[in-house]
């Protein structure tokens, strides 16, 4: 099979540009062929075993299965994360959320006080990621802010298994726990940052979604309840209002359709300095709120 024959097989599922990009990614990640190799025709020089493996991959791709699941990996913030159908595929927009949090990276990441003219460290800077999925947010923050103490929660056993594996592979120190974002008990534990990218797609948005997302990615991580579209934001906001340290910050990835409703709710429960930020596509995608 030539490169041209391969990408043409995917044009019933993707447009030409995306089909070409997917095939190049497969040839690079699985078979080590560079762009130069591909354009020099080295695809036809693959061994018989590799040709057989490539055909199996192509059959899965032709059914619309996301290439990240087929390859078992996804790039996020310059790192390779393992993904399986049990977790949401990390998106570039979510990396923008991490970048916003990391804009404070230059600030002191240990919380202290002046005592007799000397700085005394009181406690570690603590970060919580609720609904961690593949662990991409928590692991990225742990690696980029090594002095912070990072925890991550999810209700899915599959997600926690995958996230723990990613943390081990990437050398990140993250404490993973199984917890339900809709039923978080209030404890004495306090946080400096709470971040979440919860399920936020509304059921009536299905018609405008890509088939490969609907058919293969976990509904549990995608869709909010039809009658309570911001319930995850409300319950996480309730928890954060009681569990953030004074001056602590809550970050959300948002559905632009319900962004204002989320902001209004957070104001009602006492959050201040609520700021929205657009993603790279100009959509109101992120929120930052401070507990005073």
Secondary structure, 3 states (H helix, E strand, C coil): CCHHHHHHCCCCCCCHHHHHHHHHHHHHHCCCCCHHHHHCCHHHHCCHHHHHHHHHHHHHHHCCCCHHHHHCEEEECCEEEECCCCCCCCCHHHHHHHHHHHCCCCCCCEEEEEECCEEEEEEECEEEEECCCCCHHHHHHHHHCCCCEEEEEECCHHHHHHHHHHHHHHCCCEEEEECCCCCCCCCCCCEEEEEECCCCECHHHHHHCCHHHHHHCCHHHHECCCCCCCHHHHHHHHHHHHHEEEEEEEEEECCCCCHHHHHHHHHHCCCEEEEEEECCCCCEEEEEEECC
